[in-house]
Structures are given as structure tokens and as C-alpha cells.
Amino acid sequence: MALTAASAAQAQDVVDPIGSILDQIDEETAETLGAPPAPTPAPTPATTAAPTYPYAPAPPAPPPIERPAAVSMPPAYAPPPPAPRRPLLSGPVTIDEYDKTPEGPLNAVERSYESRLRSSFASAQGMQGPMDGAWVLRARSGETLYSFLLVDKGGGTLEGAWRDPRRRGTPEGSGFLVDIQRIGTQVTASFYPRPGGGIATLMLNPGPGGEWSGDLLEGRDRTAVTLRRN
């Protein structure tokens, strides 16, 4: 009896490790399947930043933009028409009218260009001889016989052309001098006043006031003449 009781007591003291593990698993599974889900934690309330001092209020809203009233614009400027370049002439301008021009008035650029031309011409004229320029040959009675345009380069060489105002506009009413020389104080010039006609010879001597006086020989005719600047 005593051995049997001791064996039973010893059997109760022995622990089954595998059974303990299975029992623990069964308990955890039961808790997982039967336990209610854990409640969701409440969200943390947002904290607002403390205002900085001094407190600046928000700027007021701008006033609404108003459309301006309709403004009537003045009419566009229309410049007046330019003046005609060519003036109305009462008659044709001939080649003999040196001081006239069929063109309109000059503008600023053209006036400047003409001024430079005149200045250059005056400078060139300063280097010319005393006979250079336009001359008129008249009889002692005052009748205009011929007009001359002479070129005096200052070295004794003269050139020129003649024109008969009594035959203005005709081809045979003008031409070049055949010969013109200055020998000492005397000037002689020769030209043919008519095609196929005889030669005319002019012999001149200096006089007072820049004039020249002498004789014009045309064939057998001799005429006392005076040469003056035109």
C-alpha cells in the first residue's frame, strides 16, 4: 500500500512539457478569435501657434476697379498736302536766264549743297585771271552786238564762246572763239559770226573801271566797241 501511494504521488509531480506548450497555444488562439479588437486611439488635437505681438491686422481688400467712361478721341492729324515742287510759271525758262530755275524752292539739304558749290566756285574764281567771266560787247550807240563767256586761267591762256543776242535761239547764233590772245595789255579775239561767212576780229585795250574799248572788224566794217562785264 505504501509503495502504491508513493508511486501515485510521484506520478502527480511529473510535469508534461509538450502538453503545457499546447495548452498555451490553445489559450492564445482562443484569446485571438474571441477577444474584441483593440480600440483606435483618439487623434491628437492640432495645436495653433501663438500669435506674435504686436498683432498686425490683415490689409483691407482693394476697392473694385471701375471702368472709365468712354472718352471720345480727337480725329487723327492729317498733315496738309506738300507744296508743289514746280511753281506755276508765266512762261518758259530759257537757257539765257541764269538767275531763274523751273524747279520749286530748295529744301535745307539742297540749300546747304548749293552753298558749298558757291563757296567752291568763289574759291576757284579767286585763282582766275581778270578776264574770266561773262562780258557784253556794245557799240558806242549802246546797241548790244555780242556777249562773251571767257575763261582766264591766270597763266595767259584764254578761252571763250560768243553769242549774238540778235539771233537768240538759232543754232548759228552762237559758237566758240577761234582764237583769243592777250599780248601785253592788248586782247585780240577771232570768231566766225555766220557759217560760211568771213571772220570777225576784236581788238581791245584796257580802259577805266575795268572796261575794255577798241574796234570790231567784220569784213570791211569797223565798229568802235566797248566790252563790259555782264
Buried (B, 14 or more C-beta within 10 A) or exposed (E): EEEEEEEEEEEEEEEEEEEEEEEEEEEEEEEEEEEEEEEEEEEEEEEEEEEEEEEEEEEEEEEEEEEEEEEEEEEEEEEEEEEEEEEEEEEEEEEEEEEEEEEEEEEEEEEEEEEEEEEEEEEEEEEBBEBBBEBBBBEEEEEEBBBBBBBBEEEEEBEBBBBBBEEEEEEEBBBEBEEBEBEEEEBBBBBBBEEEEEEBBBBBEBEEEEBBBBEBBBEEEEBEBBBBEE
